C-alpha cells in the first residue's frame, strides 16, 4: 500500500514538473512573439528622439496624436484599399471554394480525381514563380494598377488550399441528411445552402481567416501590380509612407499598429472557429 502511494506521489510530482516545464516553454515563446508587438505599440506613442534615446522604456510623454497624423497623412487611404481588396478576395475565394468542394465531395464525374490532383499540385507552386507571366497577363487584360490586379491573383492562389480544406469537412457530413432532404423535395442547391453551409461554419470561418491573413499581408504583388498611390494597399503603401516621413518613426509605428490591428482582432474573435475548423477539416481526404 505504501509502495503504491509512493509510486502515485512520484507520478503526480512528475506530472507537475512536466506541466511546469511546458508552461515555461509556452510563456517564453509567448514573450518572444508578443514583445516586438508590445515594443511597436509603445514606440507608436513616442517621439522619434525618445525612440532612439530610450528604446526599451515606456513613453515619458504619450503622443496619441501620432495615430491621427498617420491616418490623415495617407494611412486611411491605404487601409481602405486593403479592406476592399481583402473583402473581395475573401468573398470570392470562399464562395468559389465552397461550390467546388461541394461538387468534389458529393458528385461523381469523369476527371474528378484529376481535378483533385491539380488542386493538390497548385499548393506546391509559390506565387513568386509565376510573377513574370502574371505581370504580362495583368497588363494584357487591362487591369494593371487596379484593385482587380490583386484580387484575381489572390483568389487564384488561395483557391487550391481552401477547396481541399472545405471538401475534407464536407466529407464528414452524413449522407443520410442529404438523402432525407432529397426525399423532402430539396434541390442540390438548396441542400448546399440549407445543410452544408450552416453545418460547416467552423471551416468557413477558418478559410475566411486564412485568406484574409494572406491577402492583407501580401507584399510582392502589391508593389509590382500597383503603381498609383491612390490604389496601393497598406503593405505597399507603408513603404511609400516611410519614405515620405523621413525620420518620423513614431508616426510610422502608429501606421504599422493600424495595419496590424484588424488581423489581431479578427483572430482574437475567431480563434474558436479557427482551431475547430482546422481540427475537423483535416480528418478526411
N, C-alpha and C positions, 0 to 999 in steps of 0.2 A: 504493500500500500504506500509506504514511504517512498519506495523507488518510483512508483507510478506518479506520485505527487511531485517528486523531484524532477522527473522527466517532463511533466506538464509545465513546471515552472521554467525549466530551461527552454522549452518550446515557446512559451509566452515571452520570455526575455529576448529570444532570437527574433521573434516576430516584431517586437517593439524596436529592436535595433535595425532590422530591415526597413521598417516603415520610416524610422528617423533618417536613415541613410537616403532613401528615395526622396523623402521630403526635402532634405538639404540640397540634393541634386536639382530637384524641381525649382526650389527657391532661387538657387544660384542661376539656373537657366532663365528664370523669370527676370532676375535683376539684369542679366546680360542683355536680354531683349528689351526690357522696359526702360532702362536708364537712358539710352540715346533719345527715346521719345520724350522722356521727362526733361532731359537737357535741352532739347529743341523747344519745348513749351516754355521753359524758364527763360531761355535766350530770347524768345519772341517778345518778352516784356522788358527787355533791356535795351540800352543804347549800345551802339557799336563799340564805343570806348570801354564800356563795362564788360562786354562780351570778351574782349581781348585781355582786359585787366584782371577780372575776377571771373574766369570762365566757369568754375565749378561751384560757385556760391549762388544763393538766391539773390534776386534783384534787390539792390538797396533802395531804388526808386522804381516803381512799376509804371510801365508805359503801355496801357491798353490801347492807346492811340495808334500803336503800330499796326493793329488789325484794321482799323478804319483807313489808315493810309494805304496799306497793302490792297484793300478792297477797292478803293477809289482809283488807285494807280493802274488797275488793269486786271487784278486777280478775279474780280467779279465776272469779267468778260470770259476769261479762260475757264472759270468754274462753270458757267452756264453752258459753254460749248461742250465741256466734258459731260455735263448732265444730259445734254441732248444726245451726244454720241453713245454714251454708255446705256441710256434708257432704250434707244432704238436697237442697239446691238443685243441687249438682254432680251427684249421682247421678241425680236425676230429669231434669235438663236433658240430660245426656249420653245417658241411656238413650232418652228420647223422641226426641232429635235423631238418634241413630243409626238407630233404627227408621224414622223419617220419611225420612231421607236414603237408606236402602236402598230404600224403596218408590219414591222420586222418581228414583232413578238406574237402577233395574233393571226397573221395570214401567211399562207404558203404560196410561193410563186417561183417561177424559174429565175435563177440567178440570185436568190435570196442570200445564200452564203458567200457569193462573190461580193455582194454589196457589203456584208459584214466584214469580209476580209479587207476590202478597200477602206472602210471606215477605220479599221484597226491600223492599217498601213498609214492612213492620214495622220495618226498621232505620232508617228515616228519622224516626221519631217519638221524641222524647225522653220518658222516663218521667215527667218533671215535668208534661208536657202533660195526662196522664190522672190527675193526683193527686186531684182532687175526685171524679170518678166512681168511682175506685178506692176511695177512702175510704168512700164510701157503700156500695159493693158489699161491702167487707170487713165493715162493720157489719151489712149486711142478712143475709149468710150466717152471721153469728155467730162469726167468727174474729178479731175485733178483740182486740188485746192478747194474742195467742198467737203462737207461732213460725210457724204457718201463714199469718199475716197478712203475713209477709215471704217465706216460702218460695215460695208460689204466684205472687206478682208477679215475684219474681226469675226463676223458671223461665219465666214467660210472656215476659219481656222479653229473656231470653238465647237463647231457642229459635231465633229467626229466623236470627241470625248463625251459631250452631253447626250448624244444619241445612245451611245453604249451604256452610259450610266442609267438613263431613264428606261431603256429596254430591259436592263437587269432587274429593275424594280417592277416593271410591268409583268415580267415572267412570274413573279410571286403572287400576283392577284389570281385567286381561284377562278377556274374556267366555269364553275357552276354559277357564279354570279352573272357571267356573260350569257350563259345559256338561258338562265331564268329571264334575263332582260329581253332576249330574242323572243322567248315564248310570250312575253307581255306585249310584243309588237314594237319594241325599241329598235331603231336602226343602228348601224355600226357607229355613225357619227354621234348619235345620242348616247350610246354606251361609252364612247370616248369622253364626252363632256360630263356625263352624269355619274359614271362609275370610276373610270380610270383616273381622271384629273383630281376629283375630290379625295380618292384614296392614296394619291401619290404626292400629296403636298410636301412631305419631307424632302423627297428627291427633287421636286420642282424648285423649292427654295434653295436647295444645295446648288443646283445648276445656276440659279439666279446669282447667288453669292460668288461662285467661282468665275462666272462670266463677267460680272461687274468688277471683280477684283482685277482680272486680267486686262479688261478694256480700259479701266480708269488709269491704271499704271503703265500701260503700253507707251513706249517712248520712240522706238525706231521708226515705225510707220508714221507717227505723229510729226516727226521733224522732216521726213522725206516727202510725204504726200501732201503736206500743207505748207504753203508759203506765206499767205496773208496773215497778218497779226490778228485780224478780226475773227479768224476761223480756228486759230490754234487752241488745242486743249490744254489743260492745266499742266501736264507734264512738260510739253514743249514750250508752253507759254512762260513757265517759271524760269526757263533758261534765258529767254529774252528779258524777262523781268529782272533777273540777276544782273545782266549787262547794263540795263537802264539805271539800276540803283547804285552802281559802282561800289560803294563801301557801306551802304546802309544795311548791315546784316540783321539788325533787329526786325526791320520790316520784311526782309526776305524770309526770316524764320517764321514770322507771322503768316506769310503766304504759304510756307510749307505745312504749317499746322492746319490751315484752312483746307489744303489739298488732302491731308491725311484723315481729317475728321470724319468725312462721310463714310469711308470704308470701316473705320474703327467702330462707329456707331452701328453700322449695318451688321457687322459681325457680332457685336455685343447683343443685339436684339434677335439675331437669327441663329446663334450658336447651337441652340437646342435642336432646331430643324437640320442644321448643317451636319452635326455629329450623327444624328439618327439617319439622315439621308445617305451619308457615306457608308454607314454600317449596313443598312438594309439594301442599298443599291449594288453592293458588291457580292451578294450571296450567290447569284446565278449568272451564268454567262451565255 
